[in-house]
Amino acid sequence: MSDTIATSGARAALTLRGVHKSFGDAHIIRGVNLELREGERHAVIGPNGAGKSTLFHLISGQFQPSSGQITLGDRPIQGMDARAINRLGMARSFQITNIFPGLSVFENLRFGVMRRHGLQYTFWKRISRSAGVTHETEQLIEQLRLGRHRDTLGGELSYSEQRSLEIGMALASDPAVLLLDEPMAGMSREETEYTVGLIRDLTAGRSLMIVEHDMEVVFSLSDRISVLVYGEIIATGTPDEIRANVQVQEAYLGTEVTA
Ligand SMILES: Nc1ncnc2c1ncn2[C@@H]1O[C@H](COP(=O)(O)OP(=O)(O)OP(=O)(O)O)[C@@H](O)[C@H]1O
């Protein structure tokens, strides 16, 4: 197994050391060491049931680790709840959307931008009209390529547009670490290609950890890939290194990492 923690030169945005998680007798995450470097796109792949979602739940605070350390930048976050971790700069985008279907694209994103500034509810009406918030929101809409849908209700967008908006809501908080959980799930090939391009643009220079089943997406988007099998990371490396890794090929029976 490659030891990314020992060999990394770049600063770590997120680090997991010896992380375990058991549910009763079921030992699901078995001593995971993982490092997300600042500014890299890092995918976690693995067979069904390997523990990818559990790992994301541990990182984002939905689950607490049974043991081990998780640090966001230099700050230990294991044991904190999801809201506290979010406030420290971790944003997670779920398959199930976090958007408000009855608000327009503009209103949704403005909400995200205002939340980032920590504006209190009672002041919102006044501050929501502030030029700074409006400008940031408009910029985000352009980055998301949702300009022509500025005034469309979230609930009336197509599925892939809703996913774009959802990613935008996560980015509105300008997170230090962005977690994307199967962003392409349920998308057609065309929508997937579009969304990969969008994610690539939106996450340039950001620290992104992504779980995704579509291997073509994983191999084209990632700077590095970690492979989780039965709750253990069996390899971490560049897409080329992972493609050439015999242990990984065996874990996937040589079929799924050919992208
Ligand atoms: N709350 C829980 N209680 C008990 N077992 C759980 C719980 N959550 C997950 N598990 C078990 O942990 C294992 C890993 O599940 P997880 O959903 O993390 O895998 P995954 O790699 O994300 O799978 P998939 O690719 O199918 O989404 C499974 O055997 C699952 O049944």
The ligand as a Gaussian input file, in Angstrom:
#p B3LYP/6-31G(d) Opt

LIG

0 1
 N      -25.795000       2.511000      10.358000
 C      -25.334000       1.303000      10.025000
 N      -25.517000       0.233000      10.813000
 C      -25.036000      -0.960000      10.495000
 N      -24.349000      -1.244000       9.357000
 C      -24.134000      -0.227000       8.533000
 C      -24.622000       1.095000       8.800000
 N      -24.246000       1.896000       7.772000
 C      -23.579000       1.111000       6.906000
 N      -23.505000      -0.146000       7.360000
 C      -22.863000      -1.280000       6.680000
 O      -21.563000      -0.868000       6.344000
 C      -21.162000      -1.489000       5.122000
 C      -20.615000      -0.422000       4.188000
 O      -21.697000       0.367000       3.731000
 P      -21.452000       1.700000       2.878000
 O      -22.802000       2.205000       2.500000
 O      -20.557000       2.619000       3.614000
 O      -20.687000       1.122000       1.619000
 P      -20.414000       1.824000       0.216000
 O      -19.000000       1.516000      -0.141000
 O      -20.788000       3.256000       0.275000
 O      -21.404000       1.024000      -0.737000
 P      -22.115000       1.464000      -2.105000
 O      -21.024000       1.589000      -3.113000
 O      -23.024000       0.304000      -2.392000
 O      -22.846000       2.762000      -1.843000
 C      -22.371000      -2.228000       4.582000
 O      -22.212000      -3.593000       4.885000
 C      -23.506000      -1.632000       5.377000
 O      -24.545000      -2.572000       5.562000

